[in-house]
Amino acid sequence: MGSFSIWHWLVVLAIVVLVFGTKKLRNLGGDLGASIKNFKGAMKDGEAEAAKTPDQIAAEAKVAEEEQQRESNKV
């Protein structure tokens, strides 16, 4: 009585499909998959950023600052 059998899960699945419909569930699955993919990509980017040395970070900041100055001089 403490665990559900396969028949209990099939009944729950049937009720969920009846309530939400297959199209909405398909969209939900696609959105969830895209979110997981984006999260994994962000984690890889974060790890790459964490592996940088302070000198690399300072050099990137200097380049970004120079680009910003060039943009402000154009205006």
N, CA, C and O atoms as a CHARMM CRD file, in Angstrom:
* protein
*
  300
    1    1 MET  N      0.80800  -1.18800   0.00000 PROA 1      0.00000
    2    1 MET  CA     0.00000   0.00000   0.00000 PROA 1      0.00000
    3    1 MET  C      0.85800   1.26100   0.00000 PROA 1      0.00000
    4    1 MET  O      0.35200   2.35200  -0.26300 PROA 1      0.00000
    5    2 GLY  N      2.14200   1.12600   0.29000 PROA 2      0.00000
    6    2 GLY  CA     3.02600   2.27700   0.34600 PROA 2      0.00000
    7    2 GLY  C      3.53000   2.71100  -1.01300 PROA 2      0.00000
    8    2 GLY  O      3.97100   3.85100  -1.15900 PROA 2      0.00000
    9    3 SER  N      3.48300   1.84400  -2.01900 PROA 3      0.00000
   10    3 SER  CA     3.98600   2.22600  -3.34000 PROA 3      0.00000
   11    3 SER  C      2.88100   2.03600  -4.37800 PROA 3      0.00000
   12    3 SER  O      1.92800   1.28300  -4.18000 PROA 3      0.00000
   13    4 PHE  N      3.04700   2.73700  -5.47400 PROA 4      0.00000
   14    4 PHE  CA     2.06100   2.65400  -6.54600 PROA 4      0.00000
   15    4 PHE  C      2.48100   1.59800  -7.56200 PROA 4      0.00000
   16    4 PHE  O      3.66800   1.43900  -7.84800 PROA 4      0.00000
   17    5 SER  N      1.51300   0.88600  -8.09800 PROA 5      0.00000
   18    5 SER  CA     1.80200  -0.09200  -9.14100 PROA 5      0.00000
   19    5 SER  C      1.76000   0.60100 -10.49800 PROA 5      0.00000
   20    5 SER  O      1.41800   1.78000 -10.58900 PROA 5      0.00000
   21    6 ILE  N      2.10200  -0.11800 -11.52800 PROA 6      0.00000
   22    6 ILE  CA     2.09500   0.43200 -12.87500 PROA 6      0.00000
   23    6 ILE  C      0.69100   0.87200 -13.28300 PROA 6      0.00000
   24    6 ILE  O      0.53600   1.83300 -14.03700 PROA 6      0.00000
   25    7 TRP  N     -0.31700   0.18200 -12.79500 PROA 7      0.00000
   26    7 TRP  CA    -1.69700   0.53800 -13.14300 PROA 7      0.00000
   27    7 TRP  C     -2.09700   1.88100 -12.54800 PROA 7      0.00000
   28    7 TRP  O     -2.82900   2.64700 -13.17400 PROA 7      0.00000
   29    8 HSD  N     -1.61900   2.16600 -11.34500 PROA 8      0.00000
   30    8 HSD  CA    -1.90500   3.47300 -10.74600 PROA 8      0.00000
   31    8 HSD  C     -1.29900   4.59100 -11.60300 PROA 8      0.00000
   32    8 HSD  O     -1.94800   5.60600 -11.85700 PROA 8      0.00000
   33    9 TRP  N     -0.04900   4.39800 -12.04700 PROA 9      0.00000
   34    9 TRP  CA     0.61400   5.41800 -12.85300 PROA 9      0.00000
   35    9 TRP  C     -0.05000   5.57400 -14.21400 PROA 9      0.00000
   36    9 TRP  O     -0.11900   6.68700 -14.73700 PROA 9      0.00000
   37   10 LEU  N     -0.53800   4.49000 -14.79800 PROA 10     0.00000
   38   10 LEU  CA    -1.23500   4.58400 -16.08300 PROA 10     0.00000
   39   10 LEU  C     -2.53900   5.36500 -15.95900 PROA 10     0.00000
   40   10 LEU  O     -2.88300   6.14300 -16.84900 PROA 10     0.00000
   41   11 VAL  N     -3.26300   5.16300 -14.86300 PROA 11     0.00000
   42   11 VAL  CA    -4.50000   5.91200 -14.62900 PROA 11     0.00000
   43   11 VAL  C     -4.18100   7.39500 -14.44200 PROA 11     0.00000
   44   11 VAL  O     -4.87500   8.25200 -14.99000 PROA 11     0.00000
   45   12 VAL  N     -3.13800   7.70100 -13.67400 PROA 12     0.00000
   46   12 VAL  CA    -2.74500   9.10500 -13.46800 PROA 12     0.00000
   47   12 VAL  C     -2.33800   9.73600 -14.79300 PROA 12     0.00000
   48   12 VAL  O     -2.72000  10.87100 -15.08000 PROA 12     0.00000
   49   13 LEU  N     -1.56600   9.01200 -15.60600 PROA 13     0.00000
   50   13 LEU  CA    -1.15400   9.52300 -16.91400 PROA 13     0.00000
   51   13 LEU  C     -2.37000   9.78200 -17.80400 PROA 13     0.00000
   52   13 LEU  O     -2.42400  10.80300 -18.49000 PROA 13     0.00000
   53   14 ALA  N     -3.33200   8.88200 -17.80100 PROA 14     0.00000
   54   14 ALA  CA    -4.54300   9.06100 -18.61200 PROA 14     0.00000
   55   14 ALA  C     -5.32400  10.29500 -18.16900 PROA 14     0.00000
   56   14 ALA  O     -5.83800  11.03500 -19.00700 PROA 14     0.00000
   57   15 ILE  N     -5.41500  10.52000 -16.88000 PROA 15     0.00000
   58   15 ILE  CA    -6.14100  11.69200 -16.36900 PROA 15     0.00000
   59   15 ILE  C     -5.41300  12.97500 -16.76500 PROA 15     0.00000
   60   15 ILE  O     -6.04500  13.95000 -17.16900 PROA 15     0.00000
   61   16 VAL  N     -4.07900  12.97400 -16.64900 PROA 16     0.00000
   62   16 VAL  CA    -3.30600  14.16400 -17.02600 PROA 16     0.00000
   63   16 VAL  C     -3.47500  14.46800 -18.50600 PROA 16     0.00000
   64   16 VAL  O     -3.62800  15.63100 -18.87800 PROA 16     0.00000
   65   17 VAL  N     -3.45200  13.44800 -19.35800 PROA 17     0.00000
   66   17 VAL  CA    -3.63400  13.65800 -20.79700 PROA 17     0.00000
   67   17 VAL  C     -5.03000  14.18700 -21.08200 PROA 17     0.00000
   68   17 VAL  O     -5.19400  15.06100 -21.93400 PROA 17     0.00000
   69   18 LEU  N     -6.02700  13.68100 -20.39200 PROA 18     0.00000
   70   18 LEU  CA    -7.39000  14.17200 -20.59500 PROA 18     0.00000
   71   18 LEU  C     -7.54700  15.62000 -20.14900 PROA 18     0.00000
   72   18 LEU  O     -8.24800  16.39900 -20.79600 PROA 18     0.00000
   73   19 VAL  N     -6.90300  15.97900 -19.05700 PROA 19     0.00000
   74   19 VAL  CA    -7.05400  17.34100 -18.53100 PROA 19     0.00000
   75   19 VAL  C     -6.29200  18.34900 -19.38900 PROA 19     0.00000
   76   19 VAL  O     -6.84400  19.38600 -19.75700 PROA 19     0.00000
   77   20 PHE  N     -5.03900  18.05900 -19.70900 PROA 20     0.00000
   78   20 PHE  CA    -4.19800  19.03900 -20.39300 PROA 20     0.00000
   79   20 PHE  C     -4.16700  18.87300 -21.90100 PROA 20     0.00000
   80   20 PHE  O     -3.95200  19.85600 -22.61100 PROA 20     0.00000
   81   21 GLY  N     -4.36800  17.69700 -22.40900 PROA 21     0.00000
   82   21 GLY  CA    -4.28900  17.45900 -23.84500 PROA 21     0.00000
   83   21 GLY  C     -2.86300  17.18200 -24.27700 PROA 21     0.00000
   84   21 GLY  O     -1.91000  17.60800 -23.62500 PROA 21     0.00000
   85   22 THR  N     -2.72600  16.47000 -25.37200 PROA 22     0.00000
   86   22 THR  CA    -1.39500  16.05700 -25.81200 PROA 22     0.00000
   87   22 THR  C     -0.57600  17.22100 -26.36100 PROA 22     0.00000
   88   22 THR  O      0.64400  17.24300 -26.19800 PROA 22     0.00000
   89   23 LYS  N     -1.22100  18.18600 -27.00800 PROA 23     0.00000
   90   23 LYS  CA    -0.48000  19.30700 -27.58300 PROA 23     0.00000
   91   23 LYS  C      0.17700  20.13900 -26.48800 PROA 23     0.00000
   92   23 LYS  O      1.34800  20.50000 -26.60200 PROA 23     0.00000
   93   24 LYS  N     -0.55500  20.44000 -25.44900 PROA 24     0.00000
   94   24 LYS  CA     0.00200  21.23900 -24.36700 PROA 24     0.00000
   95   24 LYS  C      1.12000  20.48800 -23.65900 PROA 24     0.00000
   96   24 LYS  O      2.11900  21.09600 -23.27200 PROA 24     0.00000
   97   25 LEU  N      0.97400  19.18900 -23.48300 PROA 25     0.00000
   98   25 LEU  CA     2.02600  18.39100 -22.85100 PROA 25     0.00000
   99   25 LEU  C      3.26800  18.32500 -23.74200 PROA 25     0.00000
  100   25 LEU  O      4.39100  18.35500 -23.24000 PROA 25     0.00000
  101   26 ARG  N      3.07300  18.23500 -25.05400 PROA 26     0.00000
  102   26 ARG  CA     4.20000  18.21300 -25.98800 PROA 26     0.00000
  103   26 ARG  C      4.95700  19.53600 -25.92500 PROA 26     0.00000
  104   26 ARG  O      6.18800  19.54900 -25.89900 PROA 26     0.00000
  105   27 ASN  N      4.22600  20.64100 -25.90000 PROA 27     0.00000
  106   27 ASN  CA     4.86100  21.95800 -25.79400 PROA 27     0.00000
  107   27 ASN  C      5.61800  22.09500 -24.48100 PROA 27     0.00000
  108   27 ASN  O      6.71700  22.64900 -24.44300 PROA 27     0.00000
  109   28 LEU  N      5.03300  21.59600 -23.42200 PROA 28     0.00000
  110   28 LEU  CA     5.67700  21.64800 -22.11400 PROA 28     0.00000
  111   28 LEU  C      6.97600  20.85400 -22.12400 PROA 28     0.00000
  112   28 LEU  O      7.98100  21.30000 -21.57000 PROA 28     0.00000
  113   29 GLY  N      6.96200  19.68600 -22.74900 PROA 29     0.00000
  114   29 GLY  CA     8.16700  18.86500 -22.84500 PROA 29     0.00000
  115   29 GLY  C      9.24800  19.54100 -23.66400 PROA 29     0.00000
  116   29 GLY  O     10.42400  19.49500 -23.30200 PROA 29     0.00000
  117   30 GLY  N      8.86300  20.16900 -24.76500 PROA 30     0.00000
  118   30 GLY  CA     9.82000  20.88600 -25.59900 PROA 30     0.00000
  119   30 GLY  C     10.43300  22.07400 -24.87000 PROA 30     0.00000
  120   30 GLY  O     11.63500  22.31900 -24.96600 PROA 30     0.00000
  121   31 ASP  N      9.60400  22.80600 -24.14700 PROA 31     0.00000
  122   31 ASP  CA    10.10000  23.94800 -23.38000 PROA 31     0.00000
  123   31 ASP  C     11.05200  23.50400 -22.27700 PROA 31     0.00000
  124   31 ASP  O     12.06900  24.14800 -22.02500 PROA 31     0.00000
  125   32 LEU  N     10.71400  22.40200 -21.62700 PROA 32     0.00000
  126   32 LEU  CA    11.57000  21.87500 -20.56700 PROA 32     0.00000
  127   32 LEU  C     12.91200  21.42900 -21.14000 PROA 32     0.00000
  128   32 LEU  O     13.95800  21.68800 -20.54400 PROA 32     0.00000
  129   33 GLY  N     12.88800  20.76900 -22.28000 PROA 33     0.00000
  130   33 GLY  CA    14.12800  20.33600 -22.92700 PROA 33     0.00000
  131   33 GLY  C     15.00400  21.51300 -23.32400 PROA 33     0.00000
  132   33 GLY  O     16.22000  21.47300 -23.13400 PROA 33     0.00000
  133   34 ALA  N     14.40100  22.55800 -23.87100 PROA 34     0.00000
  134   34 ALA  CA    15.15900  23.75100 -24.26000 PROA 34     0.00000
  135   34 ALA  C     15.74900  24.44400 -23.04100 PROA 34     0.00000
  136   34 ALA  O     16.87200  24.94600 -23.09200 PROA 34     0.00000
  137   35 SER  N     15.00600  24.47400 -21.95900 PROA 35     0.00000
  138   35 SER  CA    15.50800  25.09000 -20.73400 PROA 35     0.00000
  139   35 SER  C     16.70800  24.33400 -20.18700 PROA 35     0.00000
  140   35 SER  O     17.68400  24.94300 -19.74900 PROA 35     0.00000
  141   36 ILE  N     16.63900  23.02400 -20.21100 PROA 36     0.00000
  142   36 ILE  CA    17.75800  22.21300 -19.72400 PROA 36     0.00000
  143   36 ILE  C     18.98200  22.42400 -20.61100 PROA 36     0.00000
  144   36 ILE  O     20.10300  22.52300 -20.11100 PROA 36     0.00000
  145   37 LYS  N     18.77300  22.49400 -21.92200 PROA 37     0.00000
  146   37 LYS  CA    19.88100  22.71000 -22.85300 PROA 37     0.00000
  147   37 LYS  C     20.52800  24.07300 -22.60100 PROA 37     0.00000
  148   37 LYS  O     21.75500  24.17600 -22.59100 PROA 37     0.00000
  149   38 ASN  N     19.73100  25.10500 -22.40000 PROA 38     0.00000
  150   38 ASN  CA    20.26300  26.43800 -22.11500 PROA 38     0.00000
  151   38 ASN  C     21.01100  26.46800 -20.79400 PROA 38     0.00000
  152   38 ASN  O     22.04700  27.12200 -20.67800 PROA 38     0.00000
  153   39 PHE  N     20.49300  25.76700 -19.80400 PROA 39     0.00000
  154   39 PHE  CA    21.14100  25.71300 -18.50000 PROA 39     0.00000
  155   39 PHE  C     22.50900  25.04700 -18.60600 PROA 39     0.00000
  156   39 PHE  O     23.48100  25.52900 -18.02500 PROA 39     0.00000
  157   40 LYS  N     22.59000  23.94600 -19.34400 PROA 40     0.00000
  158   40 LYS  CA    23.87000  23.25900 -19.52000 PROA 40     0.00000
  159   40 LYS  C     24.86700  24.15700 -20.24300 PROA 40     0.00000
  160   40 LYS  O     26.04400  24.19200 -19.88600 PROA 40     0.00000
  161   41 GLY  N     24.40400  24.87900 -21.25000 PROA 41     0.00000
  162   41 GLY  CA    25.28200  25.80400 -21.96200 PROA 41     0.00000
  163   41 GLY  C     25.79700  26.91500 -21.05400 PROA 41     0.00000
  164   41 GLY  O     26.96500  27.29500 -21.13100 PROA 41     0.00000
  165   42 ALA  N     24.92900  27.43000 -20.20200 PROA 42     0.00000
  166   42 ALA  CA    25.34300  28.47800 -19.27300 PROA 42     0.00000
  167   42 ALA  C     26.33900  27.94300 -18.24800 PROA 42     0.00000
  168   42 ALA  O     27.26200  28.65100 -17.84300 PROA 42     0.00000
  169   43 MET  N     26.15200  26.70400 -17.83700 PROA 43     0.00000
  170   43 MET  CA    27.09600  26.09600 -16.89200 PROA 43     0.00000
  171   43 MET  C     28.46700  25.95000 -17.53900 PROA 43     0.00000
  172   43 MET  O     29.48200  26.20800 -16.89100 PROA 43     0.00000
  173   44 LYS  N     28.51500  25.53900 -18.81100 PROA 44     0.00000
  174   44 LYS  CA    29.80200  25.41600 -19.51000 PROA 44     0.00000
  175   44 LYS  C     30.46000  26.78300 -19.65900 PROA 44     0.00000
  176   44 LYS  O     31.67200  26.90900 -19.48600 PROA 44     0.00000
  177   45 ASP  N     29.67400  27.80400 -19.97800 PROA 45     0.00000
  178   45 ASP  CA    30.22000  29.15500 -20.09400 PROA 45     0.00000
  179   45 ASP  C     30.75800  29.63900 -18.75300 PROA 45     0.00000
  180   45 ASP  O     31.80500  30.28300 -18.69300 PROA 45     0.00000
  181   46 GLY  N     30.04400  29.32900 -17.68900 PROA 46     0.00000
  182   46 GLY  CA    30.49200  29.72000 -16.34600 PROA 46     0.00000
  183   46 GLY  C     31.78200  29.03000 -15.94900 PROA 46     0.00000
  184   46 GLY  O     32.65100  29.63800 -15.32500 PROA 46     0.00000
  185   47 GLU  N     31.90700  27.76400 -16.31000 PROA 47     0.00000
  186   47 GLU  CA    33.13800  27.03600 -16.00300 PROA 47     0.00000
  187   47 GLU  C     34.30600  27.60700 -16.79200 PROA 47     0.00000
  188   47 GLU  O     35.41600  27.71200 -16.27000 PROA 47     0.00000
  189   48 ALA  N     34.06400  27.97700 -18.05000 PROA 48     0.00000
  190   48 ALA  CA    35.11900  28.57300 -18.86700 PROA 48     0.00000
  191   48 ALA  C     35.53000  29.92500 -18.28800 PROA 48     0.00000
  192   48 ALA  O     36.71300  30.26500 -18.28200 PROA 48     0.00000
  193   49 GLU  N     34.57000  30.68500 -17.80700 PROA 49     0.00000
  194   49 GLU  CA    34.85300  31.99200 -17.20500 PROA 49     0.00000
  195   49 GLU  C     35.64100  31.82300 -15.90900 PROA 49     0.00000
  196   49 GLU  O     36.54900  32.60500 -15.62500 PROA 49     0.00000
  197   50 ALA  N     35.29700  30.80600 -15.12400 PROA 50     0.00000
  198   50 ALA  CA    35.98800  30.56800 -13.85600 PROA 50     0.00000
  199   50 ALA  C     37.41800  30.09900 -14.07200 PROA 50     0.00000
  200   50 ALA  O     38.26000  30.28800 -13.19500 PROA 50     0.00000
  201   51 ALA  N     37.71300  29.49300 -15.21400 PROA 51     0.00000
  202   51 ALA  CA    39.05200  28.97800 -15.49000 PROA 51     0.00000
  203   51 ALA  C     40.00600  30.07900 -15.95600 PROA 51     0.00000
  204   51 ALA  O     41.20900  29.84200 -16.06500 PROA 51     0.00000
  205   52 LYS  N     39.49000  31.27100 -16.23000 PROA 52     0.00000
  206   52 LYS  CA    40.33000  32.35900 -16.70200 PROA 52     0.00000
  207   52 LYS  C     41.20000  32.90100 -15.56800 PROA 52     0.00000
  208   52 LYS  O     40.81200  32.89300 -14.39900 PROA 52     0.00000
  209   53 THR  N     42.38200  33.36700 -15.94900 PROA 53     0.00000
  210   53 THR  CA    43.27900  33.97600 -14.97500 PROA 53     0.00000
  211   53 THR  C     42.89300  35.44000 -14.78700 PROA 53     0.00000
  212   53 THR  O     42.20500  36.01500 -15.63100 PROA 53     0.00000
  213   54 PRO  N     43.32700  36.03500 -13.69700 PROA 54     0.00000
  214   54 PRO  CA    43.01400  37.46400 -13.49100 PROA 54     0.00000
  215   54 PRO  C     43.57100  38.35600 -14.59900 PROA 54     0.00000
  216   54 PRO  O     42.97800  39.38300 -14.92500 PROA 54     0.00000
  217   55 ASP  N     44.70800  37.96700 -15.17800 PROA 55     0.00000
  218   55 ASP  CA    45.27200  38.75700 -16.27400 PROA 55     0.00000
  219   55 ASP  C     44.36500  38.73800 -17.50000 PROA 55     0.00000
  220   55 ASP  O     44.19000  39.76000 -18.16200 PROA 55     0.00000
  221   56 GLN  N     43.78900  37.57300 -17.80300 PROA 56     0.00000
  222   56 GLN  CA    42.87600  37.46800 -18.94200 PROA 56     0.00000
  223   56 GLN  C     41.62400  38.30400 -18.71100 PROA 56     0.00000
  224   56 GLN  O     41.13100  38.96600 -19.62500 PROA 56     0.00000
  225   57 ILE  N     41.11900  38.26800 -17.49100 PROA 57     0.00000
  226   57 ILE  CA    39.91200  39.03700 -17.16200 PROA 57     0.00000
  227   57 ILE  C     40.19300  40.52400 -17.27900 PROA 57     0.00000
  228   57 ILE  O     39.36100  41.27100 -17.79500 PROA 57     0.00000
  229   58 ALA  N     41.36700  40.97200 -16.80300 PROA 58     0.00000
  230   58 ALA  CA    41.73200  42.38300 -16.88600 PROA 58     0.00000
  231   58 ALA  C     41.88300  42.81600 -18.33900 PROA 58     0.00000
  232   58 ALA  O     41.46700  43.91500 -18.70600 PROA 58     0.00000
  233   59 ALA  N     42.48000  41.95300 -19.17200 PROA 59     0.00000
  234   59 ALA  CA    42.65000  42.28200 -20.58300 PROA 59     0.00000
  235   59 ALA  C     41.29900  42.41400 -21.28100 PROA 59     0.00000
  236   59 ALA  O     41.10600  43.32200 -22.09000 PROA 59     0.00000
  237   60 GLU  N     40.36000  41.51000 -20.97300 PROA 60     0.00000
  238   60 GLU  CA    39.02800  41.59700 -21.57700 PROA 60     0.00000
  239   60 GLU  C     38.30600  42.85500 -21.12400 PROA 60     0.00000
  240   60 GLU  O     37.60500  43.48600 -21.91500 PROA 60     0.00000
  241   61 ALA  N     38.46900  43.22500 -19.86200 PROA 61     0.00000
  242   61 ALA  CA    37.82200  44.43800 -19.35800 PROA 61     0.00000
  243   61 ALA  C     38.38800  45.66600 -20.05400 PROA 61     0.00000
  244   61 ALA  O     37.65100  46.60200 -20.36200 PROA 61     0.00000
  245   62 LYS  N     39.70600  45.66600 -20.30500 PROA 62     0.00000
  246   62 LYS  CA    40.34600  46.79400 -20.97800 PROA 62     0.00000
  247   62 LYS  C     39.83500  46.92900 -22.40700 PROA 62     0.00000
  248   62 LYS  O     39.56400  48.03600 -22.87100 PROA 62     0.00000
  249   63 VAL  N     39.70500  45.80300 -23.10300 PROA 63     0.00000
  250   63 VAL  CA    39.19500  45.82600 -24.47300 PROA 63     0.00000
  251   63 VAL  C     37.75100  46.32900 -24.49000 PROA 63     0.00000
  252   63 VAL  O     37.38600  47.12900 -25.35100 PROA 63     0.00000
  253   64 ALA  N     36.94600  45.87500 -23.56400 PROA 64     0.00000
  254   64 ALA  CA    35.54700  46.31100 -23.50300 PROA 64     0.00000
  255   64 ALA  C     35.46100  47.80100 -23.20800 PROA 64     0.00000
  256   64 ALA  O     34.61500  48.50100 -23.76500 PROA 64     0.00000
  257   65 GLU  N     36.33400  48.28500 -22.33200 PROA 65     0.00000
  258   65 GLU  CA    36.33100  49.71100 -21.99900 PROA 65     0.00000
  259   65 GLU  C     36.73700  50.54800 -23.20900 PROA 65     0.00000
  260   65 GLU  O     36.15500  51.60400 -23.45700 PROA 65     0.00000
  261   66 GLU  N     37.73400  50.08100 -23.96300 PROA 66     0.00000
  262   66 GLU  CA    38.15100  50.80200 -25.16700 PROA 66     0.00000
  263   66 GLU  C     37.04400  50.83700 -26.21100 PROA 66     0.00000
  264   66 GLU  O     36.83900  51.86000 -26.86400 PROA 66     0.00000
  265   67 GLU  N     36.33600  49.73600 -26.37300 PROA 67     0.00000
  266   67 GLU  CA    35.21300  49.70500 -27.31400 PROA 67     0.00000
  267   67 GLU  C     34.12100  50.67300 -26.88700 PROA 67     0.00000
  268   67 GLU  O     33.51800  51.34800 -27.72200 PROA 67     0.00000
  269   68 GLN  N     33.86900  50.73700 -25.59000 PROA 68     0.00000
  270   68 GLN  CA    32.84100  51.63400 -25.08200 PROA 68     0.00000
  271   68 GLN  C     33.24900  53.09300 -25.32600 PROA 68     0.00000
  272   68 GLN  O     32.40600  53.92100 -25.67000 PROA 68     0.00000
  273   69 GLN  N     34.53500  53.40800 -25.14800 PROA 69     0.00000
  274   69 GLN  CA    35.00800  54.76600 -25.39400 PROA 69     0.00000
  275   69 GLN  C     34.87700  55.12000 -26.86700 PROA 69     0.00000
  276   69 GLN  O     34.48900  56.23800 -27.20500 PROA 69     0.00000
  277   70 ARG  N     35.19900  54.16900 -27.75200 PROA 70     0.00000
  278   70 ARG  CA    35.05700  54.42300 -29.18600 PROA 70     0.00000
  279   70 ARG  C     33.60600  54.69100 -29.54500 PROA 70     0.00000
  280   70 ARG  O     33.32400  55.57800 -30.35200 PROA 70     0.00000
  281   71 GLU  N     32.67900  53.93900 -28.95900 PROA 71     0.00000
  282   71 GLU  CA    31.25600  54.14400 -29.23100 PROA 71     0.00000
  283   71 GLU  C     30.79500  55.51300 -28.73400 PROA 71     0.00000
  284   71 GLU  O     30.01600  56.18900 -29.40400 PROA 71     0.00000
  285   72 SER  N     31.28000  55.92100 -27.55300 PROA 72     0.00000
  286   72 SER  CA    30.84900  57.21000 -27.02400 PROA 72     0.00000
  287   72 SER  C     31.45700  58.37300 -27.81700 PROA 72     0.00000
  288   72 SER  O     30.87500  59.45600 -27.87400 PROA 72     0.00000
  289   73 ASN  N     32.62600  58.15100 -28.42700 PROA 73     0.00000
  290   73 ASN  CA    33.23900  59.20000 -29.25100 PROA 73     0.00000
  291   73 ASN  C     32.50900  59.36200 -30.57100 PROA 73     0.00000
  292   73 ASN  O     32.52500  60.45200 -31.14300 PROA 73     0.00000
  293   74 LYS  N     31.87300  58.32100 -31.07100 PROA 74     0.00000
  294   74 LYS  CA    31.13500  58.40100 -32.32000 PROA 74     0.00000
  295   74 LYS  C     29.90600  59.29800 -32.19400 PROA 74     0.00000
  296   74 LYS  O     29.51200  59.96300 -33.15200 PROA 74     0.00000
  297   75 VAL  N     29.31600  59.31100 -31.02600 PROA 75     0.00000
  298   75 VAL  CA    28.07900  60.05700 -30.82900 PROA 75     0.00000
  299   75 VAL  C     28.31800  61.50400 -30.67000 PROA 75     0.00000
  300   75 VAL  O     27.37100  62.27100 -30.49500 PROA 75     0.00000
